[in-house]
């Protein structure tokens, strides 16, 4: 993997993290899955308070990426608003209703992935 690819992925993580924080996402976690995932370099996992909040977070993040012309996304689960997946190639975002997040426990499944130290003041 090239240095520019890593920097681009980290830039996307930072932009998405900041947008999620501004949209009041809860319990935001960024994982570095390079080397243990064959389909992405980073995961961002967050919770919304309701189905509408989950859907709103997904719309906000998708708009953020599209407005910067960084990447188009592939989206799954938007209709129900329980677990929305936004696939930006290098970065995959999981937005959960809190109960579903606890049930699926992605952080536990990907426990070997280092957590990125993000600050609330990016």
C-alpha positions as CSV (number, residue, x, y, z in Angstrom):
1,X,0.0,0.0,0.0
2,X,1.3,3.4,-1.0
3,X,1.8,6.2,1.5
4,X,-0.7,8.4,-0.4
5,X,-3.4,5.7,-0.1
6,X,-2.9,5.6,3.7
7,X,-3.0,9.4,4.0
8,X,-6.1,9.6,1.8
9,X,-7.8,6.9,4.0
10,X,-6.9,8.8,7.2
11,X,-8.1,12.1,5.7
12,X,-11.5,10.4,5.0
13,X,-11.6,9.0,8.5
14,X,-11.0,12.4,10.0
15,X,-13.6,14.2,7.8
16,X,-16.2,11.5,8.5
17,X,-15.4,11.5,12.2
18,X,-15.8,15.3,12.4
19,X,-19.0,15.2,10.4
20,X,-20.4,12.5,12.7
21,X,-19.5,14.4,15.8
22,X,-21.2,17.5,14.4
23,X,-24.3,15.5,13.7
24,X,-24.4,14.2,17.3
25,X,-23.4,10.6,16.6
26,X,-22.7,8.7,19.8
27,X,-19.8,6.4,20.8
28,X,-17.8,7.0,17.6
29,X,-15.0,4.5,17.2
30,X,-12.4,4.4,14.4
31,X,-10.6,1.1,13.7
32,X,-7.5,0.5,11.6
33,X,-8.3,-2.8,9.9
34,X,-5.4,-2.7,7.4
35,X,-3.8,-6.1,7.3
36,X,-6.7,-8.0,8.8
37,X,-9.4,-7.0,6.3
38,X,-9.4,-7.7,2.6
39,X,-12.1,-5.2,1.7
40,X,-11.3,-2.0,3.7
41,X,-8.5,-0.1,5.5
42,X,-10.6,1.6,8.2
43,X,-14.0,1.1,9.9
44,X,-15.9,3.8,11.7
45,X,-18.6,2.6,14.0
46,X,-21.1,4.9,15.7
47,X,-24.6,4.9,17.2
48,X,-27.7,7.0,16.7
49,X,-30.5,7.5,19.2
50,X,-33.3,6.5,16.9
51,X,-33.9,5.1,13.4
52,X,-34.4,8.6,12.1
53,X,-31.1,9.7,13.7
54,X,-29.3,6.7,12.2
55,X,-30.8,7.7,8.7
56,X,-29.9,11.3,9.3
57,X,-26.3,10.4,10.2
58,X,-26.0,8.3,7.0
59,X,-27.3,11.2,4.9
60,X,-25.0,13.7,6.5
61,X,-21.9,11.5,6.0
62,X,-22.8,10.7,2.5
63,X,-23.3,14.4,1.7
64,X,-20.0,15.2,3.3
65,X,-18.0,12.9,1.1
66,X,-19.9,13.8,-2.1
67,X,-19.5,17.5,-1.4
68,X,-15.8,17.1,-1.2
69,X,-15.8,14.8,-4.3
70,X,-13.8,12.3,-2.4
71,X,-15.8,9.1,-3.2
72,X,-19.2,7.8,-4.0
73,X,-20.6,5.4,-1.5
74,X,-22.6,2.2,-1.6
75,X,-25.3,2.2,1.0
76,X,-27.1,-0.7,2.8
77,X,-29.8,-0.7,5.4
78,X,-31.0,2.9,5.0
79,X,-34.7,2.0,4.8
80,X,-34.9,0.4,8.2
81,X,-32.4,2.7,10.0
82,X,-31.2,0.0,12.4
83,X,-27.8,-0.7,10.9
84,X,-26.7,1.5,7.9
85,X,-23.5,0.6,6.2
86,X,-21.7,3.2,4.0
87,X,-19.0,1.8,1.9
88,X,-16.4,4.4,0.7
89,X,-14.0,1.7,-0.5
90,X,-11.1,2.3,1.9
91,X,-13.4,3.4,4.7
92,X,-16.5,1.5,5.8
93,X,-18.9,3.3,8.1
94,X,-21.3,1.4,10.3
95,X,-24.1,3.4,11.9
96,X,-26.2,1.5,14.4
97,X,-29.3,2.0,16.5
98,X,-27.7,1.4,19.9
99,X,-29.4,-2.0,20.6
100,X,-28.3,-3.4,17.3
101,X,-24.7,-2.2,17.9
102,X,-24.6,-4.1,21.2
103,X,-26.1,-7.2,19.6
104,X,-23.7,-7.4,16.6
105,X,-20.7,-6.2,18.6
106,X,-18.4,-5.3,15.7
107,X,-15.8,-3.9,18.1
108,X,-15.6,-7.4,19.7
109,X,-15.5,-9.1,16.3
110,X,-12.7,-6.8,15.2
111,X,-10.9,-6.7,18.6
112,X,-7.5,-7.2,16.9
113,X,-7.9,-3.9,15.0
114,X,-6.1,-1.0,16.7
115,X,-8.4,1.9,17.6
116,X,-7.4,5.2,16.1
117,X,-7.0,7.9,18.7
118,X,-9.4,10.5,17.5
119,X,-10.1,13.7,19.4
120,X,-13.3,15.6,19.7
121,X,-11.5,18.7,18.2
122,X,-10.4,17.6,14.8
